[in-house]
Amino acid sequence: MGFWELLVIGVVALLVLGPERLPGAIRSVSRTINSVKQFGQQMQAELNDNLRVHELHQKLKQAEQKGFIDLTDEEKSAVAELKQAAEDVNASSQSAAKKTVDKDDDQSRT
């Protein structure tokens, strides 16, 4: 929107809402716009993550079909990334399990 269009909208809003309610309406609209932007960014990040997972899955299928022999650099990279992700998940789940066991031990002592 151009400057003049925003000016017309502002004048109309001032006439319709009045000077008392206009600041509150501006804040409300601003919050709504920010929440819509945040939602859009979250959706974009989630879609990008899902596309990456799909791409890795396809590369893993290709590597499996080759029996993990004579893999391309992309397939090797995908397999390595998946192995790292699996190790990260295992490490975090083991850490969470250890914390749960430690917490249960502490509670049983009291």
N, C-alpha and C positions, 0 to 999 in steps of 0.2 A: 504494500500500500504506500501511496505517496503521502507527502506532508499534508496536502490540502484535504485528502480523504480522511486522514486521521483527525484533522482539525474539525471537519464537519461532524464526524462521529462524536468527538468530544463536546462540541456545542450542543448537539442533539441530546446527548446523555446528561449534560448539565441542565437543559431545559426540562427533560422528562423526570430525572431523579431529584434535581434540586441540589444545592450546595451542601446540604447536611448529609445526604445519603450517598453522594458521588464517591467520596474517598473509600467508604466501605465496599461499594460495588467494584471499584477499581482493584482493591485488595482481593476480593473474592474472585474476580476474573483472572487476576494474576496468579493466584493459587491454583485455579483450575487449569490454566495454561501450563504451569510448571508441572503439575501432576500428569497431564497428558504427555508432555515431553519426556518425563521420567519413565512413564509406562512404555512409550515408543522406544526409548533407549534400552530398556530391559528386554523388550520383545526382540529387538535387533540383536542384542547380545545372545539371547537364547537361540535364535535362529542360526546365528553364526556358529554357536557351539554344536547345534544339531547337525549342521552341514559338515562341520569338521569331523564329527563322530561318524557320519555316513561315509565320508571320504576315506577315513582310516579303516572302516569296516570293509570297504571295497578293496583297498590295497591288501588287507589281511587275507581276504578271499583269494586274491590273485596269488599271493605268496603261498597259501595253502595248496592251491592247484598245482603250483610248481614244486611242491614238496620242500619248500624253503631252500631250493637250490637255484643258483644263477639268478638271484633277485636283482631287480633294478635298484638304483640308488633311492628312488622314491619308496619302493617297497621295503627296503632295508630301514629307511628312516621311519616309515609307518610302524613297522614291527618294533623298532627300538622305542618309539614313543609310547606304543601300547604297553610294552614291558615296563617302562618307567611309570606309567600311570597305574599299572597293576601293583607295582612295588609301593607306590605312594599310598594307594588304597589299603593295602595290607598293613603297612606301617601305621597308618592312622587308625585302622580298626583294632590293631593290637594295642596301641596306646590307649584307645578308649576302653578296651576290655580291661587293661591293667588298672586304669583309674577306677573302673567300676568295682573290680575285685578289691582294690585298696580301700575304697569307700565302704564296701560291705564289711571288710575286716575291721575297720575303725568303728563301725556301728555295732558290730557284734561284741566288741570289747567293752562298750559302755553299758 
